[in-house]
Amino acid sequence: MVEFSYKNESGRMVVLRCIGPSNFFLERVLFPTDILTFMAPNDSRVEIWGNELYGPKLEERMRISADSEDSTLVA
């Protein structure tokens, strides 16, 4: 498991979705300036979803890995 932290620095709400091995799944709504810290399996995928007039929009996608130096990411 790897500790991961994400801060929503955008001016609007986003949805963080983390999908990992062994059926790991986490989904949270983050309001502007919210910070979410959690433990996830190594090599999990994180997606940041925003909302546009036409529907949801994938804004960012990243991998969580144990060897990354800085796990804090900003939208």
MMTF fields as JSON, N, C-alpha, C and O atoms, coordinates in Angstrom:
{
  "mmtfVersion": "1.0.0",
  "mmtfProducer": "UNKNOWN",
  "numBonds": 299,
  "numAtoms": 300,
  "numGroups": 75,
  "numChains": 1,
  "numModels": 1,
  "chainsPerModel": [1],
  "groupsPerChain": [75],
  "chainIdList": ["A"],
  "bondAtomList": [4, 2, 8, 6, 12, 10, 16, 14, 20, 18, 24, 22, 28, 26, 32, 30, 36, 34, 40, 38, 44, 42, 48, 46, 52, 50, 56, 54, 60, 58, 64, 62, 68, 66, 72, 70, 76, 74, 80, 78, 84, 82, 88, 86, 92, 90, 96, 94, 100, 98, 104, 102, 108, 106, 112, 110, 116, 114, 120, 118, 124, 122, 128, 126, 132, 130, 136, 134, 140, 138, 144, 142, 148, 146, 152, 150, 156, 154, 160, 158, 164, 162, 168, 166, 172, 170, 176, 174, 180, 178, 184, 182, 188, 186, 192, 190, 196, 194, 200, 198, 204, 202, 208, 206, 212, 210, 216, 214, 220, 218, 224, 222, 228, 226, 232, 230, 236, 234, 240, 238, 244, 242, 248, 246, 252, 250, 256, 254, 260, 258, 264, 262, 268, 266, 272, 270, 276, 274, 280, 278, 284, 282, 288, 286, 292, 290, 296, 294],
  "bondOrderList": [1, 1, 1, 1, 1, 1, 1, 1, 1, 1, 1, 1, 1, 1, 1, 1, 1, 1, 1, 1, 1, 1, 1, 1, 1, 1, 1, 1, 1, 1, 1, 1, 1, 1, 1, 1, 1, 1, 1, 1, 1, 1, 1, 1, 1, 1, 1, 1, 1, 1, 1, 1, 1, 1, 1, 1, 1, 1, 1, 1, 1, 1, 1, 1, 1, 1, 1, 1, 1, 1, 1, 1, 1, 1],
  "groupList": [{"groupName": "MET", "atomNameList": ["N", "CA", "C", "O"], "elementList": ["N", "C", "C", "O"], "formalChargeList": [0, 0, 0, 0], "bondAtomList": [1, 0, 2, 1, 3, 2], "bondOrderList": [1, 1, 2], "singleLetterCode": "M", "chemCompType": "L-PEPTIDE LINKING"}, {"groupName": "VAL", "atomNameList": ["N", "CA", "C", "O"], "elementList": ["N", "C", "C", "O"], "formalChargeList": [0, 0, 0, 0], "bondAtomList": [1, 0, 2, 1, 3, 2], "bondOrderList": [1, 1, 2], "singleLetterCode": "V", "chemCompType": "L-PEPTIDE LINKING"}, {"groupName": "GLU", "atomNameList": ["N", "CA", "C", "O"], "elementList": ["N", "C", "C", "O"], "formalChargeList": [0, 0, 0, 0], "bondAtomList": [1, 0, 2, 1, 3, 2], "bondOrderList": [1, 1, 2], "singleLetterCode": "E", "chemCompType": "L-PEPTIDE LINKING"}, {"groupName": "PHE", "atomNameList": ["N", "CA", "C", "O"], "elementList": ["N", "C", "C", "O"], "formalChargeList": [0, 0, 0, 0], "bondAtomList": [1, 0, 2, 1, 3, 2], "bondOrderList": [1, 1, 2], "singleLetterCode": "F", "chemCompType": "L-PEPTIDE LINKING"}, {"groupName": "SER", "atomNameList": ["N", "CA", "C", "O"], "elementList": ["N", "C", "C", "O"], "formalChargeList": [0, 0, 0, 0], "bondAtomList": [1, 0, 2, 1, 3, 2], "bondOrderList": [1, 1, 2], "singleLetterCode": "S", "chemCompType": "L-PEPTIDE LINKING"}, {"groupName": "TYR", "atomNameList": ["N", "CA", "C", "O"], "elementList": ["N", "C", "C", "O"], "formalChargeList": [0, 0, 0, 0], "bondAtomList": [1, 0, 2, 1, 3, 2], "bondOrderList": [1, 1, 2], "singleLetterCode": "Y", "chemCompType": "L-PEPTIDE LINKING"}, {"groupName": "LYS", "atomNameList": ["N", "CA", "C", "O"], "elementList": ["N", "C", "C", "O"], "formalChargeList": [0, 0, 0, 0], "bondAtomList": [1, 0, 2, 1, 3, 2], "bondOrderList": [1, 1, 2], "singleLetterCode": "K", "chemCompType": "L-PEPTIDE LINKING"}, {"groupName": "ASN", "atomNameList": ["N", "CA", "C", "O"], "elementList": ["N", "C", "C", "O"], "formalChargeList": [0, 0, 0, 0], "bondAtomList": [1, 0, 2, 1, 3, 2], "bondOrderList": [1, 1, 2], "singleLetterCode": "N", "chemCompType": "L-PEPTIDE LINKING"}, {"groupName": "GLY", "atomNameList": ["N", "CA", "C", "O"], "elementList": ["N", "C", "C", "O"], "formalChargeList": [0, 0, 0, 0], "bondAtomList": [1, 0, 2, 1, 3, 2], "bondOrderList": [1, 1, 2], "singleLetterCode": "G", "chemCompType": "PEPTIDE LINKING"}, {"groupName": "ARG", "atomNameList": ["N", "CA", "C", "O"], "elementList": ["N", "C", "C", "O"], "formalChargeList": [0, 0, 0, 0], "bondAtomList": [1, 0, 2, 1, 3, 2], "bondOrderList": [1, 1, 2], "singleLetterCode": "R", "chemCompType": "L-PEPTIDE LINKING"}, {"groupName": "LEU", "atomNameList": ["N", "CA", "C", "O"], "elementList": ["N", "C", "C", "O"], "formalChargeList": [0, 0, 0, 0], "bondAtomList": [1, 0, 2, 1, 3, 2], "bondOrderList": [1, 1, 2], "singleLetterCode": "L", "chemCompType": "L-PEPTIDE LINKING"}, {"groupName": "CYS", "atomNameList": ["N", "CA", "C", "O"], "elementList": ["N", "C", "C", "O"], "formalChargeList": [0, 0, 0, 0], "bondAtomList": [1, 0, 2, 1, 3, 2], "bondOrderList": [1, 1, 2], "singleLetterCode": "C", "chemCompType": "L-PEPTIDE LINKING"}, {"groupName": "ILE", "atomNameList": ["N", "CA", "C", "O"], "elementList": ["N", "C", "C", "O"], "formalChargeList": [0, 0, 0, 0], "bondAtomList": [1, 0, 2, 1, 3, 2], "bondOrderList": [1, 1, 2], "singleLetterCode": "I", "chemCompType": "L-PEPTIDE LINKING"}, {"groupName": "PRO", "atomNameList": ["N", "CA", "C", "O"], "elementList": ["N", "C", "C", "O"], "formalChargeList": [0, 0, 0, 0], "bondAtomList": [1, 0, 2, 1, 3, 2], "bondOrderList": [1, 1, 2], "singleLetterCode": "P", "chemCompType": "L-PEPTIDE LINKING"}, {"groupName": "THR", "atomNameList": ["N", "CA", "C", "O"], "elementList": ["N", "C", "C", "O"], "formalChargeList": [0, 0, 0, 0], "bondAtomList": [1, 0, 2, 1, 3, 2], "bondOrderList": [1, 1, 2], "singleLetterCode": "T", "chemCompType": "L-PEPTIDE LINKING"}, {"groupName": "ASP", "atomNameList": ["N", "CA", "C", "O"], "elementList": ["N", "C", "C", "O"], "formalChargeList": [0, 0, 0, 0], "bondAtomList": [1, 0, 2, 1, 3, 2], "bondOrderList": [1, 1, 2], "singleLetterCode": "D", "chemCompType": "L-PEPTIDE LINKING"}, {"groupName": "ALA", "atomNameList": ["N", "CA", "C", "O"], "elementList": ["N", "C", "C", "O"], "formalChargeList": [0, 0, 0, 0], "bondAtomList": [1, 0, 2, 1, 3, 2], "bondOrderList": [1, 1, 2], "singleLetterCode": "A", "chemCompType": "L-PEPTIDE LINKING"}, {"groupName": "TRP", "atomNameList": ["N", "CA", "C", "O"], "elementList": ["N", "C", "C", "O"], "formalChargeList": [0, 0, 0, 0], "bondAtomList": [1, 0, 2, 1, 3, 2], "bondOrderList": [1, 1, 2], "singleLetterCode": "W", "chemCompType": "L-PEPTIDE LINKING"}],
  "groupTypeList": [0, 1, 2, 3, 4, 5, 6, 7, 2, 4, 8, 9, 0, 1, 1, 10, 9, 11, 12, 8, 13, 4, 7, 3, 3, 10, 2, 9, 1, 10, 3, 13, 14, 15, 12, 10, 14, 3, 0, 16, 13, 7, 15, 4, 9, 1, 2, 12, 17, 8, 7, 2, 10, 5, 8, 13, 6, 10, 2, 2, 9, 0, 9, 12, 4, 16, 15, 4, 2, 15, 4, 14, 10, 1, 16],
  "groupIdList": [1, 2, 3, 4, 5, 6, 7, 8, 9, 10, 11, 12, 13, 14, 15, 16, 17, 18, 19, 20, 21, 22, 23, 24, 25, 26, 27, 28, 29, 30, 31, 32, 33, 34, 35, 36, 37, 38, 39, 40, 41, 42, 43, 44, 45, 46, 47, 48, 49, 50, 51, 52, 53, 54, 55, 56, 57, 58, 59, 60, 61, 62, 63, 64, 65, 66, 67, 68, 69, 70, 71, 72, 73, 74, 75],
  "secStructList": [7, 3, 3, 3, 3, 3, 3, 7, 7, 1, 1, 1, 7, 3, 3, 3, 3, 3, 3, 3, 6, 6, 6, 3, 3, 3, 3, 3, 3, 3, 7, 6, 6, 7, 3, 3, 3, 3, 3, 3, 7, 6, 6, 3, 3, 3, 3, 3, 3, 3, 3, 3, 6, 6, 3, 3, 3, 3, 3, 3, 3, 3, 3, 3, 7, 6, 6, 7, 1, 7, 7, 3, 3, 3, 7],
  "xCoordList": [0.842, 0.0, 0.887, 1.957, 0.406, 1.139, 0.24, -0.944, 0.797, 0.025, -0.03, 0.983, -1.219, -1.427, -2.247, -3.194, -1.88, -2.587, -2.889, -2.05, -4.092, -4.508, -5.222, -6.084, -4.863, -5.528, -6.232, -5.629, -7.496, -8.269, -8.059, -8.659, -7.215, -6.96, -7.78, -7.609, -8.66, -9.528, -10.636, -10.816, -11.359, -12.43, -13.771, -14.805, -13.767, -15.03, -14.88, -13.768, -15.991, -16.006, -15.465, -15.714, -14.722, -14.257, -14.543, -14.785, -14.51, -14.659, -13.335, -12.833, -12.766, -11.543, -11.961, -12.73, -11.454, -11.752, -10.425, -9.574, -10.238, -9.022, -9.401, -10.254, -8.749, -9.02, -7.699, -6.72, -7.681, -6.442, -6.629, -7.736, -5.53, -5.594, -6.429, -6.69, -6.831, -7.614, -8.923, -9.319, -9.587, -10.895, -10.874, -11.896, -9.742, -9.678, -10.392, -10.14, -11.284, -12.004, -12.333, -12.822, -12.061, -12.376, -12.888, -12.301, -13.973, -14.516, -14.964, -15.729, -14.477, -14.82, -15.043, -14.382, -15.976, -16.213, -15.327, -15.303, -14.596, -13.728, -14.172, -14.24, -14.467, -14.816, -13.537, -12.469, -13.622, -12.415, -11.664, -12.266, -10.366, -9.39, -9.421, -8.641, -10.281, -10.276, -9.001, -8.46, -8.528, -7.378, -7.83, -8.472, -7.498, -7.816, -6.515, -5.725, -6.294, -5.13, -5.641, -6.501, -5.103, -5.551, -4.439, -3.446, -4.618, -3.688, -4.298, -5.482, -3.471, -3.938, -2.87, -1.688, -3.274, -2.293, -1.348, -1.733, -0.118, 0.863, 0.324, -0.329, 0.592, 0.185, -1.321, -1.885, -1.968, -3.382, -3.492, -2.536, -4.656, -4.916, -5.855, -6.881, -5.502, -6.336, -6.864, -6.117, -8.166, -8.799, -9.475, -10.109, -9.337, -10.006, -11.051, -10.729, -12.315, -13.428, -14.043, -14.328, -14.244, -14.938, -16.276, -16.662, -16.978, -18.287, -18.35, -18.002, -18.787, -18.999, -20.489, -21.262, -20.894, -22.308, -22.832, -24.006, -21.969, -22.382, -22.239, -22.588, -21.732, -21.609, -20.234, -19.451, -19.939, -18.664, -17.486, -17.609, -16.344, -15.152, -13.938, -13.685, -13.193, -11.964, -10.908, -10.508, -10.464, -9.518, -8.076, -7.156, -7.885, -6.517, -6.51, -7.457, -5.434, -5.256, -3.804, -2.893, -3.594, -2.236, -2.138, -3.155, -0.921, -0.652, -0.038, 0.753, -0.414, 0.207, 1.29, 1.017, 2.516, 3.591, 4.44, 4.588, 4.987, 5.768, 7.063, 7.609, 7.57, 8.853, 8.727, 9.742, 7.508, 7.387, 7.845, 7.551, 8.567, 9.13, 8.09, 8.118, 7.159, 6.154, 4.782, 4.428, 4.004, 2.72, 1.594, 0.438, 1.899, 0.868, 0.686, 1.63, -0.521, -0.8, -1.909, -2.785, -1.859, -2.8, -3.525, -2.911, -4.837, -5.619, -5.555, -6.14],
  "yCoordList": [-1.182, 0.0, 1.245, 1.277, 2.249, 3.505, 4.65, 4.684, 5.581, 6.751, 7.73, 8.003, 8.249, 9.181, 10.352, 10.173, 11.545, 12.749, 13.594, 13.742, 14.149, 14.993, 16.213, 16.099, 17.386, 18.629, 19.21, 19.372, 19.517, 20.134, 21.648, 22.337, 22.145, 23.584, 24.276, 25.471, 23.535, 24.169, 24.919, 24.741, 25.733, 26.514, 25.808, 26.429, 24.511, 23.778, 22.373, 21.9, 21.722, 20.371, 19.375, 19.518, 18.364, 17.28, 15.953, 15.913, 14.881, 13.53, 12.809, 12.717, 12.294, 11.493, 10.04, 9.618, 9.281, 7.853, 7.107, 7.395, 6.155, 5.347, 3.891, 3.343, 3.27, 1.88, 1.122, 1.505, 0.05, -0.688, -2.187, -2.675, -2.916, -4.377, -4.936, -4.243, -6.172, -6.896, -6.186, -6.116, -5.664, -5.006, -3.774, -3.436, -3.098, -1.868, -0.765, -0.574, -0.036, 1.069, 2.116, 1.789, 3.372, 4.486, 5.627, 5.94, 6.244, 7.386, 8.425, 8.12, 9.672, 10.754, 12.045, 12.305, 12.841, 14.18, 15.134, 15.099, 15.99, 16.974, 18.375, 18.703, 19.174, 20.565, 21.386, 20.908, 22.611, 23.432, 23.52, 23.701, 23.392, 23.413, 22.163, 22.086, 21.182, 19.928, 19.144, 19.179, 18.437, 17.55, 16.159, 15.994, 15.157, 13.772, 12.987, 13.013, 12.285, 11.42, 10.021, 9.837, 9.038, 7.658, 6.684, 7.064, 5.425, 4.358, 3.573, 3.238, 3.288, 2.549, 1.531, 1.73, 0.453, -0.518, 0.105, 0.999, -0.375, 0.08, -0.16, -1.172, 0.753, 0.696, 0.89, 0.41, 1.586, 1.94, 3.116, 3.869, 3.265, 4.366, 5.366, 4.983, 6.647, 7.725, 8.547, 8.929, 8.808, 9.651, 10.817, 10.648, 11.996, 13.194, 13.588, 13.866, 13.607, 13.917, 15.255, 15.518, 16.09, 17.355, 17.283, 16.227, 18.392, 18.414, 19.582, 20.711, 19.305, 20.316, 20.38, 19.572, 21.308, 21.43, 20.162, 19.82, 19.471, 18.278, 16.993, 15.919, 17.08, 15.897, 15.8, 16.749, 14.657, 14.477, 14.512, 14.105, 15.005, 15.114, 14.63, 15.105, 13.686, 13.21, 14.306, 14.648, 14.849, 15.961, 15.526, 16.142, 14.47, 14.053, 12.569, 12.048, 11.898, 10.48, 10.291, 10.812, 9.543, 9.3, 7.925, 7.303, 7.455, 6.172, 6.438, 7.366, 5.61, 5.659, 4.596, 3.423, 5.003, 4.022, 4.284, 5.426, 3.231, 3.322, 4.092, 4.631, 4.157, 4.814, 6.274, 6.912, 6.827, 8.249, 9.098, 8.779, 10.185, 11.02, 11.864, 11.998, 12.447, 13.343, 12.845, 12.907, 12.351, 11.781, 12.807, 12.459, 14.061, 15.084, 15.718, 16.264, 15.642, 16.177, 17.204, 17.119, 18.166, 19.275, 19.374, 19.242, 19.606, 19.763, 21.212, 21.573],
  "zCoordList": [0.0, 0.0, 0.0, 0.607, -0.693, -0.853, -0.394, -0.729, 0.37, 0.771, -0.397, -1.042, -0.658, -1.764, -1.255, -0.49, -1.68, -1.265, -2.485, -3.373, -2.526, -3.645, -3.102, -2.231, -3.616, -3.227, -4.44, -5.501, -4.28, -5.362, -5.304, -4.479, -6.176, -6.222, -7.303, -7.548, -7.943, -8.933, -8.202, -6.998, -8.905, -8.306, -8.335, -8.088, -8.637, -8.719, -8.163, -7.932, -7.952, -7.417, -8.445, -9.642, -7.975, -8.835, -8.13, -6.923, -8.902, -8.353, -8.552, -9.673, -7.452, -7.514, -7.487, -6.623, -8.434, -8.533, -8.563, -9.405, -7.657, -7.615, -7.838, -7.141, -8.827, -9.182, -9.112, -9.752, -8.333, -8.155, -8.254, -8.479, -8.083, -8.128, -6.972, -5.989, -7.104, -6.089, -5.759, -4.595, -6.772, -6.625, -5.732, -5.135, -5.625, -4.846, -5.618, -6.808, -4.945, -5.574, -4.518, -3.437, -4.839, -3.952, -4.817, -5.853, -4.394, -5.128, -4.11, -3.195, -4.278, -3.356, -4.13, -5.136, -3.648, -4.172, -3.388, -2.158, -4.104, -3.464, -3.868, -5.053, -2.889, -3.131, -3.246, -2.865, -3.762, -3.889, -2.555, -1.497, -2.63, -1.519, -0.643, 0.306, -0.912, -0.146, -0.417, -1.522, 0.604, 0.496, 0.91, 1.947, 0.101, 0.414, 0.47, -0.474, 1.588, 1.749, 2.056, 2.917, 1.344, 1.545, 1.174, 0.554, 1.561, 1.213, 0.052, 0.066, -0.95, -2.123, -2.526, -2.245, -3.177, -3.651, -4.675, -5.43, -4.69, -5.675, -7.084, -7.338, -7.98, -9.384, -9.58, -10.563, -8.652, -8.826, -9.786, -9.971, -10.39, -11.321, -10.658, -10.096, -10.723, -10.179, -11.347, -12.249, -11.311, -12.326, -11.628, -10.585, -12.207, -11.714, -12.751, -13.906, -12.313, -13.197, -12.829, -11.661, -13.824, -13.644, -14.355, -14.857, -14.398, -15.042, -16.017, -15.672, -17.209, -18.237, -18.552, -18.038, -19.371, -19.751, -20.417, -20.272, -21.141, -21.882, -21.061, -21.55, -19.82, -18.965, -18.326, -18.38, -17.722, -17.039, -18.016, -19.172, -17.531, -18.367, -17.57, -16.463, -18.14, -17.51, -17.649, -18.762, -16.529, -16.561, -16.371, -16.91, -15.609, -15.306, -14.972, -14.383, -15.353, -15.029, -14.614, -15.258, -13.534, -13.057, -12.419, -12.111, -12.22, -11.556, -10.195, -10.022, -9.233, -7.91, -7.902, -8.158, -7.61, -7.527, -6.291, -5.855, -5.741, -4.503, -4.703, -3.74, -5.932, -6.158, -6.575, -6.855, -6.626, -6.969, -5.804, -4.651, -6.089, -5.044, -4.36, -3.136, -5.119, -4.55, -4.962, -6.139, -4.003, -4.341, -4.266, -4.507, -3.938, -3.86, -5.234, -5.805, -5.754, -7.08, -6.987, -6.127, -7.876, -7.84, -9.168, -10.226, -9.118, -10.361, -10.803, -11.824]
}
